[in-house]
Amino acid sequence: MSEATISYVVLCHDNAPQVLRLARTIRAISSRSRVLIRHNQPPGFIDPPAAEASGAELLVSAIPCRWGHWSLVEATLEAFRRASELHDPDWIVLISGQDYPIRPLEPWETSLLSDGYDAMMSGEPLVDGHAGMTPGRNRERLKMRYTHRWHWLPRLNVISRLPLLMTRSVRRLWFKCLYPLQAVVVLNQLPRNEGWVLGIRRRAVRWSKERPIYKGSQWMALSRRAVATCVGGPETTDARDYFATTLVPDEAYFQTVLAGAPDLRIRWEPISWLRWQSDLVPHPDVIDESSLAIAVRAGTPFARKFDESTTPGILDLIDQTLLFGPAARWRATA
């Protein structure tokens, strides 16, 4: 019987040297691993020889991705298909190019293969107030991503040219005075200068307390059966049609489809640690030594986001103390 294979799919869009280092590290600490790097950047961002030298295969995609858009789910499904064709893996692990392992992977992979689950991901039923989501307006804004039909507006970049203080004042005024209107119509500015989207409340939504829409992180580990459920069959057609008109479907499509599959078991735990900055447009903190210690205690196999230009030497520290040094050998047998 051949050894099981774990395929790590890396979605990336910048910082090619760090992505290649991530691939080399995964291959070095896991004998089961295969790596597929997916990007849609111009030729030369990461080319096949560079990917091969790092121990990875390359998928240069024709799908242009936009934050919050269905294209991110399409890109993920495309990458899952390619990884399945190339590696025939027992599990596929989806991570970003800003991730990095913070513990030896092989003990974690062994648990994936032996614990009887079909997926490991974060997620909660967004419709259920007892599921642990923050009550109040923040939770209602999250629900609107999936109760409204969203339309991407032309990028005029008007707001981005206004002073920051004025921009924040306009947003606060909108949420304070016009918040009740959002039950029907929502106007949201997307992060990363992606423009604006208009949401209009649907007459009917595909959720209930018995069959809720789940919300979680897009980074996950899926068994062969779970991948086949998400990628394939007629049973996902309605879900795809629905989520294609939602906002941030990459954080709900996979969780909802898999939670609704009666023959699949899900371990509701994240595979990657991160901490969000609290702002009008939240974004992940860059990990430094202090937050790395917190991430390690959380026990996840990966953490993000790492940026060597902001915290130089942080990946060397992980290699020396967690992955290849004496501490790594202790953690592998603990």
N, C-alpha and C positions, 0 to 999 in steps of 0.2 A: 504494500500500500504506500503510495507516494505521500510525502509530507504536505500538509495543508499550506495553502498560499493566501497571504493577506495582501491585497492591492491597495496602496495608498494613492489616492487621487488628490493632486494639489492644484487648486484653483488660484491663479496669480495674475497680476496685472502690472507689477512694478518690482524693483529691487531684485533683478535677475541673479546677482551673485549670492544673495541670501537664500533664494529659492533653490539654487543648485547645491548650496551647502546643506540645506534641509534634506534634499534627496540623498546626498552622500551619507549623511548621518543616519537616516532611516535604514539604508542598505547595510551600513556598518554594524548596527546594533540589533538587526533582526534578520535571521537567516531565512525566514518565511516570506520576507517582504518583496514586493515589486512596487515600482513607483511610476505613476503617469503624471506628467506635468501638462496642465492645460492652460493655454492663454490664447488671446486673439490680437496680440500686438503685431506691429510690422515685422517683416523678416529681420533677423538679427537680434531681436530681444532675447530670445533663447533659441538657438538653432539645434538641429538634430545632433551634430557632433558634440556640442556642449552638454546636451541632455544625456547622451550616451556615456560621456566621460564621467558624469555624476552617477551613473548606474540607473538612469531613468529612461523611459520612452516619452515621446513628445506628441501632444495633440495640439496643433495650431488650428484653432476653430474659426469658422466663418461667421459664428453667431456673435454679434456685438452686444455686450451686456450693459445694462443700465441699472443703477441702484433702485431697488424696490419694484422692478419690472419682472414680468413672467420670463423674460429672456434668461434670467439667472437660473430658473428651474430648467429651461430648455438646455442650457449649457451643462448643467449637472447631469441631466439624463443622457446627453450625448457622451459625456465623459464616462458615465457608468457603462454605457454600451461598449465603448472602445476598450475600457479596462477589462470587461468581461470577455471580449474577443481576444485580447492579447494574453491575458493571464489566467482565464477561467478560475477566478479566485473563490475561495470559500467565504471570504468576507471582503467588502470594500470599505475603506475608511476615508471619509471626505474631510480634508483640512484645507486651510488657506496657506498662501505663501508667507504669511506673517506668523504662522505657528512654528513651534519647535518642541521636540520631545523633552520632558523634564523628568523622566524615569525610564529605566530599561523597558523596552517594548515587549520582549518575548514573554515574560510572565503575564502581562496584560493580554497579549494575544492568546495565550493558553486558556485564560478564563473565557474569552470570547468564544473559543472553539468548544469549550466543555460545559459551560453553565446552562445550556439549553435555551438561550434566548435567540431571537432573530434580529434584534436591533438594539443599539445602545445610543440614546439621544436624550437631549433635554426636551421637555414639553409639558404643557398643562392645558386642560380644557378651558378655553377662553370664555365660554358661555357660563361656566359654573363659578359663582362667587366664592365657593368654599375651596377652590383649587389652589389657593395660595397667591393668586395674582393680587397686586396692589389695588385696593378698592378705590372708587372715586373717579375723577376725571382722567387720570392716566390710563386706567383700565378701559374706560369708555373710548378713548382715542385709539387704543389698540383694537378694540372690537370694530371700530369704524373701518379699519383696513379691510375687513372681510364682510361687513354688512352693506358696504357701499360699492357701487360700480365706479371704477376709477378711469379717468381720461388724462393722458399726458398732454400738457399744453406746450405751445412753442416756447423755446428758450429765449426770452427777451433780456434776461440779466439786469432788469431794472433794480430789483431789491439789492442785488449784490453790489451795485455801485453806490448805494446809500451808506452814510456813516453807520457804524455798528450800533451806536446808542439809539439812533433813529429807527433802525431795523428792529431792535429789541422792543422799543416802545410800541411800534405798530403791531408786533406779534402779541404783546401783552394786552393791548386794547382789543384786538380781535377776540382773544380767548375770554376776556372779562366781559365784554359787552355783547358779543355775537355768538357766544358759546351755544345757547339753545338752538340757534339756527343749524348747527352742525348735525343735529339729528336728521336733517334732510339733505343739506348741502355742505360740503367741506372743501376748503381751499387750503392746500398744504404746500409749503416749500420743502423741496427735497434737499438732503445734504449734498456736499461735494459739487455745488454749483450745477446740480442736475435739473434745475428748473422747478416748475410748479405742476401740481396735479389737482384735478377737480374730481371730488367724489360725490355721487348722487345716491341716496338711499335706495336700495332695491325694494321691490314690492314683496319679494319672498327670498329667504335665505336658506342655504343648505345646512342648517344645523339645528340641533335640539339638545336637551339634556341627555337624551338617550344616545345621540350620535353627534357629539360636539365637534366644532373645529378646534384643533389643537394649535398652540403657539409655542415655539421653542427656537433653539439655535439651528442654523443650517448645517453645522458641522456635526457629523454623525458617523456611526459604524453600522453597516447593514450586512446581514448574511446573504447568501446567494438567493434564498427564497424571498427575502425582503426586497432585494434589488429587482428581482423579476416582477414582484407585485407593483412596484413603483414605475418601472420602465414600460411594462408591457400591457396588457390585455384590454379588452373592451370595458372591463369593470372600472378602469380609471378614466374613461372618456368624459363622463359627466364631471368628475372632479377636476380634470384638466380644463374643461370649458369654463367652469366656475372660477377656479383660481387664476386663470389667465386674465381676468378682469379685476383682480384684487390688488391691493398694495402690499408689498413685501411677501409675495407668495412663497418664496424660498424658505421662510420661517414657519410655514403652515402646511403646505401641500404634502410633504413627506410624512410629517407627524400625523396628519388627519387620515391619509390613505392607509397608513400602517396600523393606526389605532382602530380603524374600522374593519381590518381583516381579522376574522374570528380565529383563524388558525395560526396567527403569529403572536409571539410573546415579546414584549418590549421591556427593556430595562431603562427606566426613565432616569438616566444620569448623563451629565455632559461628558464629552470626551476631551474638552479643551477649556481651561480656566481663563477667565478674563474679568476685568473690572471696568465698569463704565464710569466715565466722567459725567457729572451731573451738569447739564447745560441745556439751553433751549434746543440745541441739536446734539444729543449725546453721542459720544464716540469712545472707543476703548482707550484706556490708559496704555502708554508704552511701559513695558515691564522693566523695572530696575532691580537692584539687589534686594531691596526691602520687600517689594511686591512679589519677587521670585520666591522668597521664603514662604509667603502666604500661599502662593500657588502650589508649591511642593507639598505643603501640609494638606491641601485639598485633595490630593491623591489622584488627580486626573493625569492621563498619559501625556497630554500636550498642554501648552499654554500659549496665549497670544495677548497683545501683539508685541512682537519683538522688532526693534529697529536699531541696527548697529550704528547708524549715523547719529542717533540720539543718545544711546547708552552703549558706547564702544566697549568691547570686551565681554559683554554679558553672555554671548554664546560660548566663548572660550571658557568662562566660569562654569557654565552648565556642563560642557564636555569634561572638564577636569574634575569636577566634584560630584556630578550626578550620573553621567553616562559612561565614562571610561575609567574613572578612578576607583579607589577602594570603596567609597560610599556606594558606587553603582553596583559593585559585587555584593555588598551587604543588602541593598534594596532588592536585588534580583532573587535573593534566597529568603527574604523576610516573609 
